[in-house]
Amino acid sequence: MSSEALVAAFTLLAFGIIISGVALGSAIGDGNVASKAVESIARQPEARPNILTFMFLGVGVLEAFPIIALGLAFYVLLVVANVPGLLAKLH
């Protein structure tokens, strides 16, 4: 196996690990935020509008990280490792 093929293979593996890790972390974070919001609303129903506002702000900030990680992963995939160029050389 050539060195170009190894670089392409490990870059694709790293890309998959980054995306799956970010998706898992974001899902766990979203679940924690939502569960704490439901607990807070159960304790103080009159504070529901404020709690929901801050919940959606928290979820919005939390969802920014996967988007940033996705952009960085594509940058590594397409620019740093130049996987499309490496795959074109292999054929």
C-alpha positions in Angstrom: 0.0 0.0 0.0 1.4 3.4 -1.0 1.9 6.2 1.4 -0.7 8.3 -0.4 -3.3 5.6 0.2 -2.4 5.4 3.9 -2.7 9.1 4.3 -6.1 9.1 2.5 -7.3 6.1 4.6 -6.3 7.6 8.0 -7.6 11.0 7.1 -11.0 9.5 6.3 -10.9 7.5 9.5 -10.1 10.7 11.5 -12.9 12.5 9.7 -15.4 9.8 10.8 -14.1 9.9 14.4 -14.4 13.7 14.6 -17.9 13.7 13.2 -19.2 10.9 15.3 -17.6 12.3 18.5 -19.1 15.7 17.9 -22.5 14.3 17.2 -22.4 12.1 20.3 -21.3 15.0 22.5 -23.8 17.4 21.1 -26.6 14.8 21.6 -25.6 14.3 25.2 -25.4 18.0 25.8 -28.8 18.7 24.2 -30.3 15.9 26.4 -28.8 17.4 29.5 -30.0 20.9 28.8 -33.5 19.7 28.0 -33.8 17.5 31.0 -32.7 20.3 33.3 -35.1 22.7 31.7 -38.0 20.2 32.3 -36.9 19.8 36.0 -36.8 23.5 36.4 -40.2 24.0 34.9 -41.6 21.3 37.2 -40.3 23.1 40.2 -41.3 26.6 39.1 -44.1 26.5 36.5 -44.5 30.3 36.6 -40.9 30.8 35.4 -41.5 28.7 32.2 -41.0 31.5 29.7 -37.6 32.5 31.1 -36.5 28.9 31.5 -37.4 28.1 27.9 -35.7 31.3 26.6 -32.4 30.3 28.3 -32.8 26.7 27.3 -33.1 27.7 23.6 -30.1 30.0 24.0 -28.1 27.2 25.6 -29.1 24.7 22.8 -28.2 27.3 20.2 -24.7 27.8 21.6 -24.3 24.1 22.0 -25.2 23.4 18.4 -22.5 25.9 17.2 -19.8 23.5 18.2 -20.8 20.6 15.9 -21.0 23.1 13.0 -17.5 24.4 13.7 -16.2 20.9 14.1 -17.8 19.9 10.8 -16.1 22.8 9.1 -12.7 22.0 10.6 -13.1 18.3 9.6 -13.9 19.2 6.0 -10.9 21.6 6.0 -8.6 18.8 7.2 -10.2 16.4 4.7 -10.1 18.6 1.6 -7.3 21.2 2.2 -4.7 19.8 4.6 -4.7 16.2 3.5 -6.0 16.8 -0.1 -7.8 13.5 -0.1 -9.6 14.1 -3.5 -6.2 14.7 -5.1 -4.8 11.6 -3.4 -7.7 9.5 -4.5 -7.3 10.8 -8.1 -3.6 9.7 -8.0 -4.5 6.2 -7.0 -6.8 5.5 -10.0 
